[in-house]
Amino acid sequence: MKNEKELLEKNGLSVSGLVLGIVGVCLFWTPFLGQILGSLAIIFGAITRKRQYGVAGLVLGIVNLVLFTIMLVLPLIWVASTI
């Protein structure tokens, strides 16, 4: 019984990481919401990385934060090049 409960908890965390990763990638351009969702997707994905959905959540969380970083850096480069 305990093993089934642990299995369901891990499965729930991996699906949560996947959903947070998908929503986070869709909202990466928002100031805080996308980064919070991406960070949670990375955390949940790292906890359940042995499961298929856990790895997907981890990857989507990383993609989210990379896209946000690019979105921050490109305007700074553009402004610096026009000066």
C-alpha positions in Angstrom: 0.0 0.0 0.0 2.8 2.4 0.9 4.6 1.7 -2.3 1.5 2.5 -4.4 1.1 5.8 -2.6 4.8 6.8 -3.2 4.4 5.8 -6.9 1.3 8.0 -7.3 3.0 10.9 -5.5 6.0 10.7 -7.9 3.7 10.4 -10.9 1.7 13.5 -9.7 4.9 15.5 -9.3 6.2 14.5 -12.8 2.9 15.4 -14.4 2.9 18.7 -12.4 6.4 19.5 -13.7 5.3 18.8 -17.2 2.2 21.0 -17.0 4.2 23.8 -15.3 6.9 23.5 -18.0 4.3 23.8 -20.8 2.5 26.8 -19.2 5.8 28.4 -18.3 7.1 28.2 -21.9 3.9 29.8 -23.1 4.3 32.6 -20.6 8.1 33.1 -20.6 7.7 36.7 -21.7 5.7 37.7 -18.6 7.8 39.4 -15.9 7.5 36.9 -13.0 4.9 34.3 -13.7 6.9 32.5 -16.4 10.0 32.4 -14.4 8.2 31.0 -11.3 6.5 28.3 -13.4 9.8 27.5 -15.1 11.6 27.2 -11.8 9.0 25.0 -10.3 9.1 22.8 -13.4 12.8 22.4 -13.0 12.4 21.5 -9.3 9.6 19.0 -9.9 11.5 17.6 -13.0 14.7 17.2 -11.0 12.9 15.3 -8.2 11.2 12.9 -10.7 13.8 12.9 -13.5 13.7 9.1 -13.7 10.2 9.3 -15.1 9.4 10.4 -18.7 7.2 13.3 -17.7 9.7 14.4 -15.1 12.5 14.7 -17.8 10.1 16.6 -20.1 9.2 19.1 -17.2 12.9 19.6 -16.5 13.8 20.3 -20.1 10.8 22.6 -20.6 11.7 24.5 -17.4 15.3 25.0 -18.6 14.0 26.1 -22.1 11.7 28.6 -20.3 14.6 30.2 -18.4 16.9 30.2 -21.4 14.2 32.0 -23.5 13.6 34.5 -20.8 17.4 35.2 -20.5 17.6 35.7 -24.3 14.6 38.0 -24.1 16.4 40.1 -21.5 19.9 40.2 -23.2 18.9 40.9 -26.8 17.4 44.4 -26.1 20.4 45.3 -24.0 22.7 44.3 -26.8 20.6 46.3 -29.3 20.7 49.4 -27.1 24.4 49.1 -26.5 25.0 48.8 -30.3 23.0 52.0 -31.0 25.0 54.1 -28.6 
